[in-house]
Amino acid sequence: MPEVESAPAQPLRIPAFRKHSLFLLSFLALAALPISAETKIVHHWVLTGQPVPRLKKILVLAVLENYLIRQEFEDEMEKLLAKSGVEGVRSHMVLPPRNELMEGELKERIKEGDFDGVLVIRPIAARQESEEVVTGVAGHFYAPPPGYYSLWPYWNMAWSHAFTTSSYTQEKTVVSAEFNLYNVTDEKLLWNGETDTVYSEDFRKLARDYAKTLVKQLKRDKVIGKQ
């Protein structure tokens, strides 16, 4: 697993979204993966230059249209965060569908929930692979794209680019997803990264293993647990 780069220089370029591309999948694709063996965190970044605030209560949001998969993933995150001394709150239990609340109302819900952080996970792209998956970092440094450093601009962009699908036709598809953790107090980015995962057919295993991968990295980066 790559080391955390503490002095990022160039923002990562995120490919343009193509709504009609067969290579863009929803979290349904992500939710079928045997992650413990096939997922890699290819980039990760942690706030530097100041202490990461101690987080006790995190709202976990999986951005996808399939409610059942969203529920499975968020449930597993809640369990694993609890083992690390953090209260994880499932967004599907406290927030209605996005189109039922305006941004101001969502802010009030989050404020009223007394959350320290908001963790957003969403698929961003997929590609076909016929051989072993190879990951790489663009350049020597990694940093989140400029628009990711504040919660609400990212929140709106994330929901406006949610993709859905119900099937796949390729034997091996690598799905890329991103994760962003924001501080509710100032709405600034604390932790960010991307994963690559090979498509498979066990979405319940995904919920367990993908959540385990994220929580493990959160602890390694000292975002949760002993700081």
C-alpha positions as protocol buffer text, in pm:
chain_id: "A"
residue {
  index: 1
  type: MET
  ca { x: 0 y: 0 z: 0 }
}
residue {
  index: 2
  type: PRO
  ca { x: 139 y: 342 z: -93 }
}
residue {
  index: 3
  type: GLU
  ca { x: 265 y: 577 z: 174 }
}
residue {
  index: 4
  type: VAL
  ca { x: 87 y: 901 z: 254 }
}
residue {
  index: 5
  type: GLU
  ca { x: 244 y: 1196 z: 77 }
}
residue {
  index: 6
  type: SER
  ca { x: 253 y: 1490 z: 317 }
}
residue {
  index: 7
  type: ALA
  ca { x: 345 y: 1760 z: 67 }
}
residue {
  index: 8
  type: PRO
  ca { x: 104 y: 1738 z: -229 }
}
residue {
  index: 9
  type: ALA
  ca { x: 192 y: 1954 z: -527 }
}
residue {
  index: 10
  type: GLN
  ca { x: -37 y: 1889 z: -822 }
}
residue {
  index: 11
  type: PRO
  ca { x: -412 y: 1816 z: -808 }
}
residue {
  index: 12
  type: LEU
  ca { x: -523 y: 1484 z: -950 }
}
residue {
  index: 13
  type: ARG
  ca { x: -716 y: 1518 z: -1274 }
}
residue {
  index: 14
  type: ILE
  ca { x: -1048 y: 1337 z: -1256 }
}
residue {
  index: 15
  type: PRO
  ca { x: -1169 y: 1212 z: -1597 }
}
residue {
  index: 16
  type: ALA
  ca { x: -1482 y: 1373 z: -1740 }
}
residue {
  index: 17
  type: PHE
  ca { x: -1803 y: 1194 z: -1657 }
}
residue {
  index: 18
  type: ARG
  ca { x: -1981 y: 1022 z: -1946 }
}
residue {
  index: 19
  type: LYS
  ca { x: -2336 y: 934 z: -1864 }
}
residue {
  index: 20
  type: HIS
  ca { x: -2380 y: 699 z: -2158 }
}
residue {
  index: 21
  type: SER
  ca { x: -2047 y: 519 z: -2131 }
}
residue {
  index: 22
  type: LEU
  ca { x: -2063 y: 146 z: -2073 }
}
residue {
  index: 23
  type: PHE
  ca { x: -1757 y: 184 z: -1854 }
}
residue {
  index: 24
  type: LEU
  ca { x: -1929 y: 391 z: -1586 }
}
residue {
  index: 25
  type: LEU
  ca { x: -2103 y: 181 z: -1325 }
}
residue {
  index: 26
  type: SER
  ca { x: -2295 y: 264 z: -1012 }
}
residue {
  index: 27
  type: PHE
  ca { x: -2212 y: 144 z: -665 }
}
residue {
  index: 28
  type: LEU
  ca { x: -2391 y: -176 z: -769 }
}
residue {
  index: 29
  type: ALA
  ca { x: -2068 y: -272 z: -942 }
}
residue {
  index: 30
  type: LEU
  ca { x: -1863 y: -178 z: -640 }
}
residue {
  index: 31
  type: ALA
  ca { x: -2099 y: -368 z: -420 }
}
residue {
  index: 32
  type: ALA
  ca { x: -2018 y: -699 z: -585 }
}
residue {
  index: 33
  type: LEU
  ca { x: -1646 y: -706 z: -524 }
}
residue {
  index: 34
  type: PRO
  ca { x: -1430 y: -944 z: -320 }
}
residue {
  index: 35
  type: ILE
  ca { x: -1240 y: -650 z: -177 }
}
residue {
  index: 36
  type: SER
  ca { x: -1009 y: -811 z: 71 }
}
residue {
  index: 37
  type: ALA
  ca { x: -810 y: -968 z: -214 }
}
residue {
  index: 38
  type: GLU
  ca { x: -894 y: -744 z: -509 }
}
residue {
  index: 39
  type: THR
  ca { x: -918 y: -387 z: -380 }
}
residue {
  index: 40
  type: LYS
  ca { x: -633 y: -141 z: -359 }
}
residue {
  index: 41
  type: ILE
  ca { x: -631 y: 208 z: -214 }
}
residue {
  index: 42
  type: VAL
  ca { x: -439 y: 370 z: -496 }
}
residue {
  index: 43
  type: HIS
  ca { x: -428 y: 725 z: -358 }
}
residue {
  index: 44
  type: HIS
  ca { x: -487 y: 870 z: -16 }
}
residue {
  index: 45
  type: TRP
  ca { x: -434 y: 1210 z: 138 }
}
residue {
  index: 46
  type: VAL
  ca { x: -460 y: 1343 z: 494 }
}
residue {
  index: 47
  type: LEU
  ca { x: -482 y: 1702 z: 612 }
}
residue {
  index: 48
  type: THR
  ca { x: -137 y: 1837 z: 697 }
}
residue {
  index: 49
  type: GLY
  ca { x: -11 y: 2152 z: 866 }
}
residue {
  index: 50
  type: GLN
  ca { x: -256 y: 2126 z: 1154 }
}
residue {
  index: 51
  type: PRO
  ca { x: -388 y: 1851 z: 1382 }
}
residue {
  index: 52
  type: VAL
  ca { x: -672 y: 1635 z: 1252 }
}
residue {
  index: 53
  type: PRO
  ca { x: -965 y: 1697 z: 1488 }
}
residue {
  index: 54
  type: ARG
  ca { x: -1073 y: 1402 z: 1701 }
}
residue {
  index: 55
  type: LEU
  ca { x: -1391 y: 1262 z: 1549 }
}
residue {
  index: 56
  type: LYS
  ca { x: -1649 y: 1095 z: 1770 }
}
residue {
  index: 57
  type: LYS
  ca { x: -1957 y: 1092 z: 1546 }
}
residue {
  index: 58
  type: ILE
  ca { x: -1941 y: 1048 z: 1167 }
}
residue {
  index: 59
  type: LEU
  ca { x: -2227 y: 1051 z: 919 }
}
residue {
  index: 60
  type: VAL
  ca { x: -2159 y: 782 z: 655 }
}
residue {
  index: 61
  type: LEU
  ca { x: -2307 y: 844 z: 310 }
}
residue {
  index: 62
  type: ALA
  ca { x: -2279 y: 607 z: 13 }
}
residue {
  index: 63
  type: VAL
  ca { x: -2386 y: 802 z: -296 }
}
residue {
  index: 64
  type: LEU
  ca { x: -2588 y: 561 z: -509 }
}
residue {
  index: 65
  type: GLU
  ca { x: -2941 y: 512 z: -633 }
}
residue {
  index: 66
  type: ASN
  ca { x: -2973 y: 149 z: -522 }
}
residue {
  index: 67
  type: TYR
  ca { x: -3108 y: 178 z: -169 }
}
residue {
  index: 68
  type: LEU
  ca { x: -3044 y: -183 z: -69 }
}
residue {
  index: 69
  type: ILE
  ca { x: -2674 y: -166 z: -150 }
}
residue {
  index: 70
  type: ARG
  ca { x: -2641 y: 172 z: 18 }
}
residue {
  index: 71
  type: GLN
  ca { x: -2802 y: 26 z: 330 }
}
residue {
  index: 72
  type: GLU
  ca { x: -2574 y: -279 z: 341 }
}
residue {
  index: 73
  type: PHE
  ca { x: -2259 y: -72 z: 310 }
}
residue {
  index: 74
  type: GLU
  ca { x: -2356 y: 195 z: 563 }
}
residue {
  index: 75
  type: ASP
  ca { x: -2466 y: -69 z: 814 }
}
residue {
  index: 76
  type: GLU
  ca { x: -2124 y: -235 z: 798 }
}
residue {
  index: 77
  type: MET
  ca { x: -1943 y: 97 z: 834 }
}
residue {
  index: 78
  type: GLU
  ca { x: -2144 y: 170 z: 1148 }
}
residue {
  index: 79
  type: LYS
  ca { x: -2037 y: -161 z: 1305 }
}
residue {
  index: 80
  type: LEU
  ca { x: -1668 y: -122 z: 1223 }
}
residue {
  index: 81
  type: LEU
  ca { x: -1643 y: 241 z: 1331 }
}
residue {
  index: 82
  type: ALA
  ca { x: -1799 y: 147 z: 1664 }
}
residue {
  index: 83
  type: LYS
  ca { x: -1513 y: -99 z: 1722 }
}
residue {
  index: 84
  type: SER
  ca { x: -1274 y: 194 z: 1680 }
}
residue {
  index: 85
  type: GLY
  ca { x: -1456 y: 410 z: 1933 }
}
residue {
  index: 86
  type: VAL
  ca { x: -1640 y: 622 z: 1675 }
}
residue {
  index: 87
  type: GLU
  ca { x: -2016 y: 647 z: 1640 }
}
residue {
  index: 88
  type: GLY
  ca { x: -2098 y: 590 z: 1274 }
}
residue {
  index: 89
  type: VAL
  ca { x: -2442 y: 708 z: 1168 }
}
residue {
  index: 90
  type: ARG
  ca { x: -2606 y: 558 z: 860 }
}
residue {
  index: 91
  type: SER
  ca { x: -2733 y: 830 z: 628 }
}
residue {
  index: 92
  type: HIS
  ca { x: -3024 y: 618 z: 512 }
}
residue {
  index: 93
  type: MET
  ca { x: -3157 y: 625 z: 869 }
}
residue {
  index: 94
  type: VAL
  ca { x: -3139 y: 1002 z: 921 }
}
residue {
  index: 95
  type: LEU
  ca { x: -3164 y: 1164 z: 578 }
}
residue {
  index: 96
  type: PRO
  ca { x: -3444 y: 1144 z: 321 }
}
residue {
  index: 97
  type: PRO
  ca { x: -3372 y: 1108 z: -52 }
}
residue {
  index: 98
  type: ARG
  ca { x: -3168 y: 1407 z: -170 }
}
residue {
  index: 99
  type: ASN
  ca { x: -3443 y: 1547 z: -392 }
}
residue {
  index: 100
  type: GLU
  ca { x: -3671 y: 1590 z: -90 }
}
residue {
  index: 101
  type: LEU
  ca { x: -3455 y: 1849 z: 89 }
}
residue {
  index: 102
  type: MET
  ca { x: -3282 y: 2167 z: -19 }
}
residue {
  index: 103
  type: GLU
  ca { x: -2917 y: 2223 z: 71 }
}
residue {
  index: 104
  type: GLY
  ca { x: -3005 y: 2457 z: 358 }
}
residue {
  index: 105
  type: GLU
  ca { x: -3234 y: 2195 z: 510 }
}
residue {
  index: 106
  type: LEU
  ca { x: -2967 y: 1928 z: 475 }
}
residue {
  index: 107
  type: LYS
  ca { x: -2720 y: 2152 z: 654 }
}
residue {
  index: 108
  type: GLU
  ca { x: -2967 y: 2193 z: 940 }
}
residue {
  index: 109
  type: ARG
  ca { x: -3021 y: 1818 z: 963 }
}
residue {
  index: 110
  type: ILE
  ca { x: -2647 y: 1759 z: 986 }
}
residue {
  index: 111
  type: LYS
  ca { x: -2605 y: 2039 z: 1238 }
}
residue {
  index: 112
  type: GLU
  ca { x: -2889 y: 1906 z: 1451 }
}
residue {
  index: 113
  type: GLY
  ca { x: -2734 y: 1559 z: 1437 }
}
residue {
  index: 114
  type: ASP
  ca { x: -2428 y: 1685 z: 1624 }
}
residue {
  index: 115
  type: PHE
  ca { x: -2189 y: 1518 z: 1379 }
}
residue {
  index: 116
  type: ASP
  ca { x: -1814 y: 1578 z: 1386 }
}
residue {
  index: 117
  type: GLY
  ca { x: -1756 y: 1451 z: 1033 }
}
residue {
  index: 118
  type: VAL
  ca { x: -1925 y: 1345 z: 710 }
}
residue {
  index: 119
  type: LEU
  ca { x: -1777 y: 1056 z: 509 }
}
residue {
  index: 120
  type: VAL
  ca { x: -1892 y: 1040 z: 145 }
}
residue {
  index: 121
  type: ILE
  ca { x: -1818 y: 736 z: -74 }
}
residue {
  index: 122
  type: ARG
  ca { x: -1911 y: 715 z: -441 }
}
residue {
  index: 123
  type: PRO
  ca { x: -1807 y: 533 z: -762 }
}
residue {
  index: 124
  type: ILE
  ca { x: -1642 y: 758 z: -1021 }
}
residue {
  index: 125
  type: ALA
  ca { x: -1541 y: 537 z: -1314 }
}
residue {
  index: 126
  type: ALA
  ca { x: -1480 y: 184 z: -1438 }
}
residue {
  index: 127
  type: ARG
  ca { x: -1257 y: 25 z: -1697 }
}
residue {
  index: 128
  type: GLN
  ca { x: -1214 y: -315 z: -1858 }
}
residue {
  index: 129
  type: GLU
  ca { x: -904 y: -519 z: -1780 }
}
residue {
  index: 130
  type: SER
  ca { x: -795 y: -842 z: -1943 }
}
residue {
  index: 131
  type: GLU
  ca { x: -482 y: -890 z: -1736 }
}
residue {
  index: 132
  type: GLU
  ca { x: -368 y: -817 z: -1384 }
}
residue {
  index: 133
  type: VAL
  ca { x: -484 y: -480 z: -1254 }
}
residue {
  index: 134
  type: VAL
  ca { x: -202 y: -228 z: -1240 }
}
residue {
  index: 135
  type: THR
  ca { x: -241 y: 95 z: -1044 }
}
residue {
  index: 136
  type: GLY
  ca { x: -24 y: 403 z: -1053 }
}
residue {
  index: 137
  type: VAL
  ca { x: 1 y: 758 z: -924 }
}
residue {
  index: 138
  type: ALA
  ca { x: 10 y: 1052 z: -1162 }
}
residue {
  index: 139
  type: GLY
  ca { x: 340 y: 1225 z: -1082 }
}
residue {
  index: 140
  type: HIS
  ca { x: 521 y: 1207 z: -751 }
}
residue {
  index: 141
  type: PHE
  ca { x: 256 y: 1375 z: -537 }
}
residue {
  index: 142
  type: TYR
  ca { x: -116 y: 1338 z: -490 }
}
residue {
  index: 143
  type: ALA
  ca { x: -370 y: 1592 z: -369 }
}
residue {
  index: 144
  type: PRO
  ca { x: -749 y: 1610 z: -389 }
}
residue {
  index: 145
  type: PRO
  ca { x: -892 y: 1816 z: -679 }
}
residue {
  index: 146
  type: PRO
  ca { x: -953 y: 2183 z: -591 }
}
residue {
  index: 147
  type: GLY
  ca { x: -1332 y: 2150 z: -560 }
}
residue {
  index: 148
  type: TYR
  ca { x: -1303 y: 1877 z: -299 }
}
residue {
  index: 149
  type: TYR
  ca { x: -1172 y: 2086 z: -11 }
}
residue {
  index: 150
  type: SER
  ca { x: -1514 y: 2210 z: 108 }
}
residue {
  index: 151
  type: LEU
  ca { x: -1811 y: 1991 z: 199 }
}
residue {
  index: 152
  type: TRP
  ca { x: -2110 y: 2146 z: 23 }
}
residue {
  index: 153
  type: PRO
  ca { x: -1964 y: 2209 z: -324 }
}
residue {
  index: 154
  type: TYR
  ca { x: -1848 y: 1846 z: -324 }
}
residue {
  index: 155
  type: TRP
  ca { x: -2181 y: 1722 z: -183 }
}
residue {
  index: 156
  type: ASN
  ca { x: -2376 y: 1879 z: -470 }
}
residue {
  index: 157
  type: MET
  ca { x: -2132 y: 1755 z: -733 }
}
residue {
  index: 158
  type: ALA
  ca { x: -2134 y: 1402 z: -592 }
}
residue {
  index: 159
  type: TRP
  ca { x: -2511 y: 1366 z: -612 }
}
residue {
  index: 160
  type: SER
  ca { x: -2532 y: 1527 z: -955 }
}
residue {
  index: 161
  type: HIS
  ca { x: -2297 y: 1261 z: -1093 }
}
residue {
  index: 162
  type: ALA
  ca { x: -2449 y: 946 z: -942 }
}
residue {
  index: 163
  type: PHE
  ca { x: -2466 y: 663 z: -1195 }
}
residue {
  index: 164
  type: THR
  ca { x: -2690 y: 357 z: -1198 }
}
residue {
  index: 165
  type: THR
  ca { x: -2688 y: 20 z: -1375 }
}
residue {
  index: 166
  type: SER
  ca { x: -2832 y: -322 z: -1309 }
}
residue {
  index: 167
  type: SER
  ca { x: -2608 y: -552 z: -1510 }
}
residue {
  index: 168
  type: TYR
  ca { x: -2263 y: -608 z: -1654 }
}
residue {
  index: 169
  type: THR
  ca { x: -2129 y: -803 z: -1948 }
}
residue {
  index: 170
  type: GLN
  ca { x: -1751 y: -817 z: -1899 }
}
residue {
  index: 171
  type: GLU
  ca { x: -1558 y: -1083 z: -1712 }
}
residue {
  index: 172
  type: LYS
  ca { x: -1326 y: -838 z: -1546 }
}
residue {
  index: 173
  type: THR
  ca { x: -1412 y: -476 z: -1479 }
}
residue {
  index: 174
  type: VAL
  ca { x: -1212 y: -254 z: -1246 }
}
residue {
  index: 175
  type: VAL
  ca { x: -1428 y: -5 z: -1060 }
}
residue {
  index: 176
  type: SER
  ca { x: -1279 y: 314 z: -918 }
}
residue {
  index: 177
  type: ALA
  ca { x: -1442 y: 480 z: -619 }
}
residue {
  index: 178
  type: GLU
  ca { x: -1348 y: 779 z: -409 }
}
residue {
  index: 179
  type: PHE
  ca { x: -1388 y: 860 z: -41 }
}
residue {
  index: 180
  type: ASN
  ca { x: -1393 y: 1205 z: 121 }
}
residue {
  index: 181
  type: LEU
  ca { x: -1415 y: 1284 z: 492 }
}
residue {
  index: 182
  type: TYR
  ca { x: -1516 y: 1638 z: 591 }
}
residue {
  index: 183
  type: ASN
  ca { x: -1502 y: 1825 z: 920 }
}
residue {
  index: 184
  type: VAL
  ca { x: -1854 y: 1948 z: 996 }
}
residue {
  index: 185
  type: THR
  ca { x: -1730 y: 2246 z: 1199 }
}
residue {
  index: 186
  type: ASP
  ca { x: -1559 y: 2425 z: 911 }
}
residue {
  index: 187
  type: GLU
  ca { x: -1677 y: 2200 z: 622 }
}
residue {
  index: 188
  type: LYS
  ca { x: -1315 y: 2139 z: 514 }
}
residue {
  index: 189
  type: LEU
  ca { x: -1166 y: 1818 z: 377 }
}
residue {
  index: 190
  type: LEU
  ca { x: -976 y: 1600 z: 627 }
}
residue {
  index: 191
  type: TRP
  ca { x: -915 y: 1276 z: 438 }
}
residue {
  index: 192
  type: ASN
  ca { x: -946 y: 1170 z: 74 }
}
residue {
  index: 193
  type: GLY
  ca { x: -852 y: 892 z: -163 }
}
residue {
  index: 194
  type: GLU
  ca { x: -945 y: 646 z: -434 }
}
residue {
  index: 195
  type: THR
  ca { x: -981 y: 270 z: -460 }
}
residue {
  index: 196
  type: ASP
  ca { x: -964 y: 24 z: -750 }
}
residue {
  index: 197
  type: THR
  ca { x: -1165 y: -296 z: -722 }
}
residue {
  index: 198
  type: VAL
  ca { x: -1224 y: -591 z: -955 }
}
residue {
  index: 199
  type: TYR
  ca { x: -1591 y: -658 z: -1027 }
}
residue {
  index: 200
  type: SER
  ca { x: -1738 y: -979 z: -886 }
}
residue {
  index: 201
  type: GLU
  ca { x: -2080 y: -1101 z: -767 }
}
residue {
  index: 202
  type: ASP
  ca { x: -2100 y: -1090 z: -388 }
}
residue {
  index: 203
  type: PHE
  ca { x: -2229 y: -749 z: -280 }
}
residue {
  index: 204
  type: ARG
  ca { x: -2266 y: -852 z: 85 }
}
residue {
  index: 205
  type: LYS
  ca { x: -1900 y: -943 z: 95 }
}
residue {
  index: 206
  type: LEU
  ca { x: -1830 y: -602 z: -54 }
}
residue {
  index: 207
  type: ALA
  ca { x: -2016 y: -431 z: 228 }
}
residue {
  index: 208
  type: ARG
  ca { x: -1803 y: -611 z: 486 }
}
residue {
  index: 209
  type: ASP
  ca { x: -1468 y: -595 z: 311 }
}
residue {
  index: 210
  type: TYR
  ca { x: -1485 y: -250 z: 157 }
}
residue {
  index: 211
  type: ALA
  ca { x: -1588 y: -99 z: 488 }
}
residue {
  index: 212
  type: LYS
  ca { x: -1305 y: -291 z: 655 }
}
residue {
  index: 213
  type: THR
  ca { x: -1058 y: -150 z: 400 }
}
residue {
  index: 214
  type: LEU
  ca { x: -1165 y: 209 z: 466 }
}
residue {
  index: 215
  type: VAL
  ca { x: -1169 y: 179 z: 844 }
}
residue {
  index: 216
  type: LYS
  ca { x: -827 y: 14 z: 840 }
}
residue {
  index: 217
  type: GLN
  ca { x: -686 y: 302 z: 636 }
}
residue {
  index: 218
  type: LEU
  ca { x: -855 y: 558 z: 861 }
}
residue {
  index: 219
  type: LYS
  ca { x: -670 y: 405 z: 1156 }
}
residue {
  index: 220
  type: ARG
  ca { x: -339 y: 383 z: 970 }
}
residue {
  index: 221
  type: ASP
  ca { x: -366 y: 750 z: 879 }
}
residue {
  index: 222
  type: LYS
  ca { x: -453 y: 828 z: 1245 }
}
residue {
  index: 223
  type: VAL
  ca { x: -780 y: 992 z: 1150 }
}
residue {
  index: 224
  type: ILE
  ca { x: -962 y: 771 z: 1401 }
}
residue {
  index: 225
  type: GLY
  ca { x: -837 y: 569 z: 1695 }
}
residue {
  index: 226
  type: LYS
  ca { x: -526 y: 673 z: 1885 }
}
residue {
  index: 227
  type: GLN
  ca { x: -390 y: 1008 z: 1761 }
}
